[in-house]
């Protein structure tokens, strides 16, 4: 039995709630699963986990470097460790430990970055994690994942628990509806999901930006008869270059969308591959620009930077006008 989850009126749950419930279900069958937190039981939704499995949770306190070091030590002894901490602190304060103790030492720690991107909203730039893709992509032997919906989250945690690969998994706080109810849905690290197929352009998005990309695609179809492909590129590293190449050949323009700096993330990963392989069509990176990020809720920040149904639709129309 999983831990209780908070549902919206539409039935959608926060991915972080699904992470907690899934981890608890796995821990019931596997006593080697250990949650290690840095004063993050509450924010990481691990209070029910800790009550049910007090011998399978370790509280480090506000000491992210120690968090990663302890998780790596437990992993080296055969434990399946999930190190849970706010993404902004986990991937900045503990970057050296992630590099040396986890990735370079090949300890299969699952680093769980919670309240990622601009989920902390009005707390401002100190609590935003807009650097994590860029920093962690540069570290060898580390998978980087940002699940988009509840299905991707559940599958990612199940597969992560069974994997011997060090990983970083990034979660926000917003209730996320299922992107598709296709019964043939599959999830695999390193393989993007085609949510919607279209011939005119493609949105390649990750994490909580896939939903507004899908909404923009529906608006483009309904109001402008523009058909857009929507890809959930949940794995930033390794990137699904085979799917990327396919989409580049099938559409006239590509827009990448991410809750991350425009530097060093999904957009630049896609651009680098495409440029090296002769891509010469229209391309646009949508993310957070190189400036002091505006203050507000996640939705307000998304709207300000065009990561919304209307904003992305406008960007797409302008990009196609240039193409034509």
Secondary structure, DSSP 8 states (H G I E B T S, - for coil): ------B-TTS-EEHHHHHHHHHHHHHHH-TTEEEEESS-TTTTT-HHHHHH-GGGEEE--S-HHHHHHHHHHHHHTT-EEEEEEEHHHHTTTTHHHIIIIIIITT---EEEEES-BTTTGGG-GGG-B-SHHHHHHTSSS-EEE---SHHHHHHHHHHHHH--S-EEEE--SSEE--S---TT---BTTB-EEEE--SSEEEEE-TTHHHHHHHHHHHHHHHH---EEEEE--EEES--HHHHHHHHHH-SEEEEEEEEESSSSHHHHHHHHHHHTT--SEEEEEEE-SS----S-HHHHHHHTT-SHHHHHHHHHHHHHHH-
